[in-house]
Amino acid sequence: MGVYAKVFAYNYYGDSLSESNLGNGAIIVFVPDHPLDLSNDASITNAFQIGLRWTEGLNNGGEIVLFYKIIYD
């Protein structure tokens, strides 16, 4: 998500009375949402491996998800 902003300067005596030029291109980045619909893929699962499938979360936080961390017990 791109951000377009203008900035005023303030100090003890007041403000700059005019804003900066329009800035653009800043990107607000958030952590991604967790994956959805985690399930076992029986066609892959056997005595030596587990076949996991999931759907990407609804929001990637503004960046491509690079990897997933799987915790198992």
PDB file of N, CA, C and O in Angstrom, chain B, residues numbered from 101:
ATOM      1  N   MET B 101       0.852  -1.155   0.000  1.00  0.00           N
ATOM      2  CA  MET B 101       0.000   0.000   0.000  1.00  0.00           C
ATOM      3  C   MET B 101       0.908   1.230   0.000  1.00  0.00           C
ATOM      4  O   MET B 101       1.703   1.408   0.923  1.00  0.00           O
ATOM      5  N   GLY B 102       0.800   2.069  -1.009  1.00  0.00           N
ATOM      6  CA  GLY B 102       1.597   3.280  -1.097  1.00  0.00           C
ATOM      7  C   GLY B 102       1.009   4.391  -0.239  1.00  0.00           C
ATOM      8  O   GLY B 102      -0.198   4.430   0.001  1.00  0.00           O
ATOM      9  N   VAL B 103       1.857   5.278   0.213  1.00  0.00           N
ATOM     10  CA  VAL B 103       1.426   6.387   1.057  1.00  0.00           C
ATOM     11  C   VAL B 103       1.816   7.693   0.380  1.00  0.00           C
ATOM     12  O   VAL B 103       2.948   7.854  -0.076  1.00  0.00           O
ATOM     13  N   TYR B 104       0.893   8.599   0.321  1.00  0.00           N
ATOM     14  CA  TYR B 104       1.157   9.936  -0.204  1.00  0.00           C
ATOM     15  C   TYR B 104       0.921  10.905   0.943  1.00  0.00           C
ATOM     16  O   TYR B 104      -0.153  10.895   1.545  1.00  0.00           O
ATOM     17  N   ALA B 105       1.897  11.737   1.256  1.00  0.00           N
ATOM     18  CA  ALA B 105       1.799  12.577   2.450  1.00  0.00           C
ATOM     19  C   ALA B 105       2.371  13.961   2.182  1.00  0.00           C
ATOM     20  O   ALA B 105       3.187  14.163   1.283  1.00  0.00           O
ATOM     21  N   LYS B 106       1.916  14.896   2.986  1.00  0.00           N
ATOM     22  CA  LYS B 106       2.484  16.235   3.053  1.00  0.00           C
ATOM     23  C   LYS B 106       2.818  16.489   4.511  1.00  0.00           C
ATOM     24  O   LYS B 106       2.166  15.955   5.409  1.00  0.00           O
ATOM     25  N   VAL B 107       3.842  17.311   4.743  1.00  0.00           N
ATOM     26  CA  VAL B 107       4.316  17.512   6.111  1.00  0.00           C
ATOM     27  C   VAL B 107       4.383  19.011   6.425  1.00  0.00           C
ATOM     28  O   VAL B 107       4.853  19.808   5.613  1.00  0.00           O
ATOM     29  N   PHE B 108       3.912  19.370   7.600  1.00  0.00           N
ATOM     30  CA  PHE B 108       4.068  20.714   8.147  1.00  0.00           C
ATOM     31  C   PHE B 108       5.147  20.650   9.221  1.00  0.00           C
ATOM     32  O   PHE B 108       5.340  19.607   9.846  1.00  0.00           O
ATOM     33  N   ALA B 109       5.850  21.759   9.438  1.00  0.00           N
ATOM     34  CA  ALA B 109       6.829  21.842  10.523  1.00  0.00           C
ATOM     35  C   ALA B 109       6.227  22.671  11.650  1.00  0.00           C
ATOM     36  O   ALA B 109       5.627  23.717  11.404  1.00  0.00           O
ATOM     37  N   TYR B 110       6.384  22.210  12.874  1.00  0.00           N
ATOM     38  CA  TYR B 110       5.882  22.918  14.051  1.00  0.00           C
ATOM     39  C   TYR B 110       7.011  23.123  15.045  1.00  0.00           C
ATOM     40  O   TYR B 110       7.878  22.264  15.206  1.00  0.00           O
ATOM     41  N   ASN B 111       6.992  24.260  15.704  1.00  0.00           N
ATOM     42  CA  ASN B 111       7.868  24.471  16.845  1.00  0.00           C
ATOM     43  C   ASN B 111       7.109  25.298  17.883  1.00  0.00           C
ATOM     44  O   ASN B 111       5.898  25.486  17.772  1.00  0.00           O
ATOM     45  N   TYR B 112       7.817  25.781  18.873  1.00  0.00           N
ATOM     46  CA  TYR B 112       7.195  26.511  19.969  1.00  0.00           C
ATOM     47  C   TYR B 112       6.386  27.726  19.487  1.00  0.00           C
ATOM     48  O   TYR B 112       5.381  28.082  20.103  1.00  0.00           O
ATOM     49  N   TYR B 113       6.816  28.359  18.397  1.00  0.00           N
ATOM     50  CA  TYR B 113       6.194  29.591  17.922  1.00  0.00           C
ATOM     51  C   TYR B 113       5.068  29.374  16.922  1.00  0.00           C
ATOM     52  O   TYR B 113       4.339  30.317  16.614  1.00  0.00           O
ATOM     53  N   GLY B 114       4.909  28.187  16.416  1.00  0.00           N
ATOM     54  CA  GLY B 114       3.830  27.940  15.458  1.00  0.00           C
ATOM     55  C   GLY B 114       4.224  26.934  14.399  1.00  0.00           C
ATOM     56  O   GLY B 114       5.126  26.117  14.584  1.00  0.00           O
ATOM     57  N   ASP B 115       3.509  27.020  13.265  1.00  0.00           N
ATOM     58  CA  ASP B 115       3.780  26.056  12.193  1.00  0.00           C
ATOM     59  C   ASP B 115       4.317  26.758  10.961  1.00  0.00           C
ATOM     60  O   ASP B 115       4.341  27.987  10.903  1.00  0.00           O
ATOM     61  N   SER B 116       4.742  25.994   9.989  1.00  0.00           N
ATOM     62  CA  SER B 116       5.374  26.515   8.785  1.00  0.00           C
ATOM     63  C   SER B 116       4.412  27.229   7.837  1.00  0.00           C
ATOM     64  O   SER B 116       4.853  27.825   6.855  1.00  0.00           O
ATOM     65  N   LEU B 117       3.117  27.180   8.109  1.00  0.00           N
ATOM     66  CA  LEU B 117       2.067  27.813   7.319  1.00  0.00           C
ATOM     67  C   LEU B 117       1.899  27.206   5.923  1.00  0.00           C
ATOM     68  O   LEU B 117       0.891  27.457   5.264  1.00  0.00           O
ATOM     69  N   SER B 118       2.833  26.444   5.484  1.00  0.00           N
ATOM     70  CA  SER B 118       2.667  25.734   4.220  1.00  0.00           C
ATOM     71  C   SER B 118       3.245  24.337   4.380  1.00  0.00           C
ATOM     72  O   SER B 118       4.107  24.092   5.223  1.00  0.00           O
ATOM     73  N   GLU B 119       2.753  23.438   3.556  1.00  0.00           N
ATOM     74  CA  GLU B 119       3.200  22.054   3.665  1.00  0.00           C
ATOM     75  C   GLU B 119       4.302  21.762   2.661  1.00  0.00           C
ATOM     76  O   GLU B 119       4.545  22.538   1.737  1.00  0.00           O
ATOM     77  N   SER B 120       4.946  20.657   2.854  1.00  0.00           N
ATOM     78  CA  SER B 120       5.979  20.199   1.927  1.00  0.00           C
ATOM     79  C   SER B 120       5.339  19.795   0.603  1.00  0.00           C
ATOM     80  O   SER B 120       4.116  19.732   0.480  1.00  0.00           O
ATOM     81  N   ASN B 121       6.183  19.527  -0.375  1.00  0.00           N
ATOM     82  CA  ASN B 121       5.688  18.921  -1.610  1.00  0.00           C
ATOM     83  C   ASN B 121       5.110  17.552  -1.288  1.00  0.00           C
ATOM     84  O   ASN B 121       5.449  16.944  -0.273  1.00  0.00           O
ATOM     85  N   LEU B 122       4.247  17.084  -2.150  1.00  0.00           N
ATOM     86  CA  LEU B 122       3.650  15.771  -1.963  1.00  0.00           C
ATOM     87  C   LEU B 122       4.725  14.706  -2.085  1.00  0.00           C
ATOM     88  O   LEU B 122       5.419  14.623  -3.099  1.00  0.00           O
ATOM     89  N   GLY B 123       4.860  13.885  -1.039  1.00  0.00           N
ATOM     90  CA  GLY B 123       5.801  12.776  -1.076  1.00  0.00           C
ATOM     91  C   GLY B 123       5.056  11.510  -1.464  1.00  0.00           C
ATOM     92  O   GLY B 123       3.859  11.392  -1.202  1.00  0.00           O
ATOM     93  N   ASN B 124       5.740  10.573  -2.078  1.00  0.00           N
ATOM     94  CA  ASN B 124       5.067   9.330  -2.452  1.00  0.00           C
ATOM     95  C   ASN B 124       6.043   8.177  -2.414  1.00  0.00           C
ATOM     96  O   ASN B 124       7.252   8.364  -2.274  1.00  0.00           O
ATOM     97  N   GLY B 125       5.507   7.002  -2.540  1.00  0.00           N
ATOM     98  CA  GLY B 125       6.337   5.815  -2.636  1.00  0.00           C
ATOM     99  C   GLY B 125       6.631   5.123  -1.322  1.00  0.00           C
ATOM    100  O   GLY B 125       7.152   4.007  -1.326  1.00  0.00           O
ATOM    101  N   ALA B 126       6.319   5.742  -0.204  1.00  0.00           N
ATOM    102  CA  ALA B 126       6.536   5.058   1.070  1.00  0.00           C
ATOM    103  C   ALA B 126       5.601   3.859   1.148  1.00  0.00           C
ATOM    104  O   ALA B 126       4.466   3.912   0.674  1.00  0.00           O
ATOM    105  N   ILE B 127       6.070   2.814   1.731  1.00  0.00           N
ATOM    106  CA  ILE B 127       5.259   1.603   1.855  1.00  0.00           C
ATOM    107  C   ILE B 127       5.108   1.270   3.330  1.00  0.00           C
ATOM    108  O   ILE B 127       6.094   1.163   4.059  1.00  0.00           O
ATOM    109  N   ILE B 128       3.871   1.109   3.759  1.00  0.00           N
ATOM    110  CA  ILE B 128       3.607   0.679   5.127  1.00  0.00           C
ATOM    111  C   ILE B 128       3.569  -0.844   5.111  1.00  0.00           C
ATOM    112  O   ILE B 128       2.808  -1.451   4.358  1.00  0.00           O
ATOM    113  N   VAL B 129       4.396  -1.447   5.948  1.00  0.00           N
ATOM    114  CA  VAL B 129       4.507  -2.905   5.958  1.00  0.00           C
ATOM    115  C   VAL B 129       4.071  -3.423   7.324  1.00  0.00           C
ATOM    116  O   VAL B 129       4.458  -2.883   8.360  1.00  0.00           O
ATOM    117  N   PHE B 130       3.282  -4.448   7.308  1.00  0.00           N
ATOM    118  CA  PHE B 130       2.804  -5.101   8.518  1.00  0.00           C
ATOM    119  C   PHE B 130       3.212  -6.567   8.467  1.00  0.00           C
ATOM    120  O   PHE B 130       3.584  -7.068   7.405  1.00  0.00           O
ATOM    121  N   VAL B 131       3.149  -7.250   9.586  1.00  0.00           N
ATOM    122  CA  VAL B 131       3.408  -8.684   9.575  1.00  0.00           C
ATOM    123  C   VAL B 131       2.255  -9.372   8.846  1.00  0.00           C
ATOM    124  O   VAL B 131       1.128  -8.877   8.879  1.00  0.00           O
ATOM    125  N   PRO B 132       2.514 -10.493   8.195  1.00  0.00           N
ATOM    126  CA  PRO B 132       1.450 -11.177   7.460  1.00  0.00           C
ATOM    127  C   PRO B 132       0.467 -11.882   8.390  1.00  0.00           C
ATOM    128  O   PRO B 132       0.791 -12.204   9.534  1.00  0.00           O
ATOM    129  N   ASP B 133      -0.727 -12.113   7.881  1.00  0.00           N
ATOM    130  CA  ASP B 133      -1.706 -12.923   8.602  1.00  0.00           C
ATOM    131  C   ASP B 133      -1.269 -14.380   8.576  1.00  0.00           C
ATOM    132  O   ASP B 133      -0.524 -14.799   7.691  1.00  0.00           O
ATOM    133  N   HIS B 134      -1.737 -15.145   9.552  1.00  0.00           N
ATOM    134  CA  HIS B 134      -1.395 -16.564   9.619  1.00  0.00           C
ATOM    135  C   HIS B 134      -2.077 -17.321   8.466  1.00  0.00           C
ATOM    136  O   HIS B 134      -3.110 -16.885   7.957  1.00  0.00           O
ATOM    137  N   PRO B 135      -1.492 -18.455   8.061  1.00  0.00           N
ATOM    138  CA  PRO B 135      -2.112 -19.269   7.023  1.00  0.00           C
ATOM    139  C   PRO B 135      -3.483 -19.789   7.469  1.00  0.00           C
ATOM    140  O   PRO B 135      -3.765 -19.899   8.662  1.00  0.00           O
ATOM    141  N   LEU B 136      -4.307 -20.099   6.500  1.00  0.00           N
ATOM    142  CA  LEU B 136      -5.661 -20.587   6.755  1.00  0.00           C
ATOM    143  C   LEU B 136      -5.803 -22.023   6.269  1.00  0.00           C
ATOM    144  O   LEU B 136      -5.013 -22.486   5.446  1.00  0.00           O
ATOM    145  N   ASP B 137      -6.791 -22.713   6.770  1.00  0.00           N
ATOM    146  CA  ASP B 137      -7.199 -24.038   6.270  1.00  0.00           C
ATOM    147  C   ASP B 137      -6.067 -25.061   6.265  1.00  0.00           C
ATOM    148  O   ASP B 137      -5.887 -25.784   5.286  1.00  0.00           O
ATOM    149  N   LEU B 138      -5.306 -25.122   7.355  1.00  0.00           N
ATOM    150  CA  LEU B 138      -4.238 -26.118   7.458  1.00  0.00           C
ATOM    151  C   LEU B 138      -4.849 -27.512   7.434  1.00  0.00           C
ATOM    152  O   LEU B 138      -5.790 -27.800   8.174  1.00  0.00           O
ATOM    153  N   SER B 139      -4.306 -28.378   6.577  1.00  0.00           N
ATOM    154  CA  SER B 139      -4.826 -29.740   6.482  1.00  0.00           C
ATOM    155  C   SER B 139      -3.718 -30.702   6.070  1.00  0.00           C
ATOM    156  O   SER B 139      -2.674 -30.300   5.556  1.00  0.00           O
ATOM    157  N   ASN B 140      -3.975 -31.971   6.309  1.00  0.00           N
ATOM    158  CA  ASN B 140      -3.076 -33.045   5.916  1.00  0.00           C
ATOM    159  C   ASN B 140      -3.417 -33.482   4.491  1.00  0.00           C
ATOM    160  O   ASN B 140      -4.584 -33.696   4.164  1.00  0.00           O
ATOM    161  N   ASP B 141      -2.401 -33.612   3.655  1.00  0.00           N
ATOM    162  CA  ASP B 141      -2.593 -34.145   2.304  1.00  0.00           C
ATOM    163  C   ASP B 141      -2.251 -35.631   2.360  1.00  0.00           C
ATOM    164  O   ASP B 141      -1.079 -36.007   2.328  1.00  0.00           O
ATOM    165  N   ALA B 142      -3.265 -36.461   2.441  1.00  0.00           N
ATOM    166  CA  ALA B 142      -3.076 -37.910   2.604  1.00  0.00           C
ATOM    167  C   ALA B 142      -2.310 -38.539   1.447  1.00  0.00           C
ATOM    168  O   ALA B 142      -1.687 -39.586   1.618  1.00  0.00           O
ATOM    169  N   SER B 143      -2.347 -37.919   0.279  1.00  0.00           N
ATOM    170  CA  SER B 143      -1.628 -38.474  -0.877  1.00  0.00           C
ATOM    171  C   SER B 143      -0.118 -38.333  -0.730  1.00  0.00           C
ATOM    172  O   SER B 143       0.632 -39.014  -1.430  1.00  0.00           O
ATOM    173  N   ILE B 144       0.338 -37.467   0.162  1.00  0.00           N
ATOM    174  CA  ILE B 144       1.772 -37.259   0.396  1.00  0.00           C
ATOM    175  C   ILE B 144       2.222 -37.886   1.707  1.00  0.00           C
ATOM    176  O   ILE B 144       3.364 -38.331   1.824  1.00  0.00           O
ATOM    177  N   THR B 145       1.335 -37.926   2.692  1.00  0.00           N
ATOM    178  CA  THR B 145       1.694 -38.405   4.021  1.00  0.00           C
ATOM    179  C   THR B 145       1.947 -39.907   4.029  1.00  0.00           C
ATOM    180  O   THR B 145       1.176 -40.685   3.468  1.00  0.00           O
ATOM    181  N   ASN B 146       3.045 -40.300   4.678  1.00  0.00           N
ATOM    182  CA  ASN B 146       3.357 -41.714   4.864  1.00  0.00           C
ATOM    183  C   ASN B 146       4.113 -41.852   6.184  1.00  0.00           C
ATOM    184  O   ASN B 146       4.098 -40.923   6.992  1.00  0.00           O
ATOM    185  N   ALA B 147       4.756 -42.958   6.417  1.00  0.00           N
ATOM    186  CA  ALA B 147       5.444 -43.204   7.680  1.00  0.00           C
ATOM    187  C   ALA B 147       6.662 -42.299   7.885  1.00  0.00           C
ATOM    188  O   ALA B 147       7.183 -42.200   8.996  1.00  0.00           O
ATOM    189  N   PHE B 148       7.113 -41.643   6.820  1.00  0.00           N
ATOM    190  CA  PHE B 148       8.337 -40.845   6.897  1.00  0.00           C
ATOM    191  C   PHE B 148       8.144 -39.344   6.667  1.00  0.00           C
ATOM    192  O   PHE B 148       9.059 -38.558   6.912  1.00  0.00           O
ATOM    193  N   GLN B 149       6.967 -38.948   6.201  1.00  0.00           N
ATOM    194  CA  GLN B 149       6.732 -37.524   5.937  1.00  0.00           C
ATOM    195  C   GLN B 149       5.259 -37.177   6.086  1.00  0.00           C
ATOM    196  O   GLN B 149       4.381 -38.033   5.976  1.00  0.00           O
ATOM    197  N   ILE B 150       5.017 -35.906   6.337  1.00  0.00           N
ATOM    198  CA  ILE B 150       3.651 -35.401   6.448  1.00  0.00           C
ATOM    199  C   ILE B 150       3.437 -34.389   5.340  1.00  0.00           C
ATOM    200  O   ILE B 150       4.258 -33.495   5.139  1.00  0.00           O
ATOM    201  N   GLY B 151       2.350 -34.529   4.633  1.00  0.00           N
ATOM    202  CA  GLY B 151       2.019 -33.583   3.569  1.00  0.00           C
ATOM    203  C   GLY B 151       1.056 -32.530   4.079  1.00  0.00           C
ATOM    204  O   GLY B 151      -0.135 -32.794   4.240  1.00  0.00           O
ATOM    205  N   LEU B 152       1.570 -31.335   4.332  1.00  0.00           N
ATOM    206  CA  LEU B 152       0.720 -30.255   4.825  1.00  0.00           C
ATOM    207  C   LEU B 152       0.321 -29.335   3.678  1.00  0.00           C
ATOM    208  O   LEU B 152       1.109 -29.060   2.773  1.00  0.00           O
ATOM    209  N   ARG B 153      -0.910 -28.873   3.740  1.00  0.00           N
ATOM    210  CA  ARG B 153      -1.401 -27.878   2.779  1.00  0.00           C
ATOM    211  C   ARG B 153      -2.082 -26.772   3.564  1.00  0.00           C
ATOM    212  O   ARG B 153      -2.672 -27.024   4.615  1.00  0.00           O
ATOM    213  N   TRP B 154      -2.003 -25.556   3.063  1.00  0.00           N
ATOM    214  CA  TRP B 154      -2.705 -24.435   3.662  1.00  0.00           C
ATOM    215  C   TRP B 154      -2.943 -23.382   2.589  1.00  0.00           C
ATOM    216  O   TRP B 154      -2.380 -23.425   1.495  1.00  0.00           O
ATOM    217  N   THR B 155      -3.786 -22.454   2.943  1.00  0.00           N
ATOM    218  CA  THR B 155      -4.078 -21.317   2.089  1.00  0.00           C
ATOM    219  C   THR B 155      -3.379 -20.109   2.680  1.00  0.00           C
ATOM    220  O   THR B 155      -3.373 -19.920   3.896  1.00  0.00           O
ATOM    221  N   GLU B 156      -2.794 -19.299   1.827  1.00  0.00           N
ATOM    222  CA  GLU B 156      -2.135 -18.087   2.296  1.00  0.00           C
ATOM    223  C   GLU B 156      -3.117 -17.226   3.088  1.00  0.00           C
ATOM    224  O   GLU B 156      -4.308 -17.197   2.778  1.00  0.00           O
ATOM    225  N   GLY B 157      -2.625 -16.531   4.102  1.00  0.00           N
ATOM    226  CA  GLY B 157      -3.473 -15.650   4.907  1.00  0.00           C
ATOM    227  C   GLY B 157      -4.113 -14.563   4.053  1.00  0.00           C
ATOM    228  O   GLY B 157      -3.702 -14.342   2.914  1.00  0.00           O
ATOM    229  N   LEU B 158      -5.103 -13.895   4.591  1.00  0.00           N
ATOM    230  CA  LEU B 158      -5.845 -12.891   3.844  1.00  0.00           C
ATOM    231  C   LEU B 158      -5.006 -11.677   3.474  1.00  0.00           C
ATOM    232  O   LEU B 158      -5.241 -11.054   2.439  1.00  0.00           O
ATOM    233  N   ASN B 159      -4.030 -11.337   4.307  1.00  0.00           N
ATOM    234  CA  ASN B 159      -3.213 -10.156   4.066  1.00  0.00           C
ATOM    235  C   ASN B 159      -1.742 -10.532   4.206  1.00  0.00           C
ATOM    236  O   ASN B 159      -1.344 -11.098   5.224  1.00  0.00           O
ATOM    237  N   ASN B 160      -0.931 -10.224   3.195  1.00  0.00           N
ATOM    238  CA  ASN B 160       0.488 -10.574   3.265  1.00  0.00           C
ATOM    239  C   ASN B 160       1.326  -9.485   3.926  1.00  0.00           C
ATOM    240  O   ASN B 160       2.550  -9.606   3.983  1.00  0.00           O
ATOM    241  N   GLY B 161       0.697  -8.429   4.424  1.00  0.00           N
ATOM    242  CA  GLY B 161       1.414  -7.379   5.137  1.00  0.00           C
ATOM    243  C   GLY B 161       2.132  -6.400   4.225  1.00  0.00           C
ATOM    244  O   GLY B 161       2.919  -5.584   4.704  1.00  0.00           O
ATOM    245  N   GLY B 162       1.884  -6.460   2.944  1.00  0.00           N
ATOM    246  CA  GLY B 162       2.518  -5.530   2.012  1.00  0.00           C
ATOM    247  C   GLY B 162       3.764  -6.082   1.352  1.00  0.00           C
ATOM    248  O   GLY B 162       4.378  -5.392   0.537  1.00  0.00           O
ATOM    249  N   GLU B 163       4.150  -7.280   1.671  1.00  0.00           N
ATOM    250  CA  GLU B 163       5.332  -7.919   1.090  1.00  0.00           C
ATOM    251  C   GLU B 163       5.031  -9.382   0.794  1.00  0.00           C
ATOM    252  O   GLU B 163       4.115  -9.962   1.377  1.00  0.00           O
ATOM    253  N   ILE B 164       5.782  -9.965  -0.090  1.00  0.00           N
ATOM    254  CA  ILE B 164       5.635 -11.391  -0.406  1.00  0.00           C
ATOM    255  C   ILE B 164       6.065 -12.211   0.813  1.00  0.00           C
ATOM    256  O   ILE B 164       7.080 -11.903   1.437  1.00  0.00           O
ATOM    257  N   VAL B 165       5.308 -13.237   1.151  1.00  0.00           N
ATOM    258  CA  VAL B 165       5.694 -14.141   2.233  1.00  0.00           C
ATOM    259  C   VAL B 165       6.874 -14.969   1.729  1.00  0.00           C
ATOM    260  O   VAL B 165       6.760 -15.652   0.711  1.00  0.00           O
ATOM    261  N   LEU B 166       7.995 -14.914   2.426  1.00  0.00           N
ATOM    262  CA  LEU B 166       9.211 -15.588   1.983  1.00  0.00           C
ATOM    263  C   LEU B 166       9.281 -17.045   2.419  1.00  0.00           C
ATOM    264  O   LEU B 166       9.776 -17.891   1.675  1.00  0.00           O
ATOM    265  N   PHE B 167       8.794 -17.344   3.607  1.00  0.00           N
ATOM    266  CA  PHE B 167       8.821 -18.725   4.076  1.00  0.00           C
ATOM    267  C   PHE B 167       7.829 -18.897   5.204  1.00  0.00           C
ATOM    268  O   PHE B 167       7.301 -17.922   5.738  1.00  0.00           O
ATOM    269  N   TYR B 168       7.583 -20.132   5.560  1.00  0.00           N
ATOM    270  CA  TYR B 168       6.709 -20.484   6.674  1.00  0.00           C
ATOM    271  C   TYR B 168       7.501 -21.298   7.671  1.00  0.00           C
ATOM    272  O   TYR B 168       8.354 -22.096   7.282  1.00  0.00           O
ATOM    273  N   LYS B 169       7.237 -21.113   8.925  1.00  0.00           N
ATOM    274  CA  LYS B 169       7.868 -21.881   9.990  1.00  0.00           C
ATOM    275  C   LYS B 169       6.845 -22.898  10.472  1.00  0.00           C
ATOM    276  O   LYS B 169       5.730 -22.528  10.838  1.00  0.00           O
ATOM    277  N   ILE B 170       7.209 -24.162  10.474  1.00  0.00           N
ATOM    278  CA  ILE B 170       6.323 -25.234  10.911  1.00  0.00           C
ATOM    279  C   ILE B 170       6.809 -25.749  12.256  1.00  0.00           C
ATOM    280  O   ILE B 170       7.972 -26.121  12.409  1.00  0.00           O
ATOM    281  N   ILE B 171       5.918 -25.766  13.215  1.00  0.00           N
ATOM    282  CA  ILE B 171       6.224 -26.289  14.548  1.00  0.00           C
ATOM    283  C   ILE B 171       5.400 -27.554  14.735  1.00  0.00           C
ATOM    284  O   ILE B 171       4.194 -27.562  14.486  1.00  0.00           O
ATOM    285  N   TYR B 172       6.046 -28.607  15.167  1.00  0.00           N
ATOM    286  CA  TYR B 172       5.334 -29.869  15.355  1.00  0.00           C
ATOM    287  C   TYR B 172       5.781 -30.533  16.643  1.00  0.00           C
ATOM    288  O   TYR B 172       6.831 -30.218  17.204  1.00  0.00           O
ATOM    289  N   ASP B 173       4.958 -31.455  17.091  1.00  0.00           N
ATOM    290  CA  ASP B 173       5.266 -32.171  18.324  1.00  0.00           C
ATOM    291  C   ASP B 173       4.933 -33.634  18.127  1.00  0.00           C
ATOM    292  O   ASP B 173       5.113 -34.437  19.043  1.00  0.00           O
TER     293      ASP B 173
END
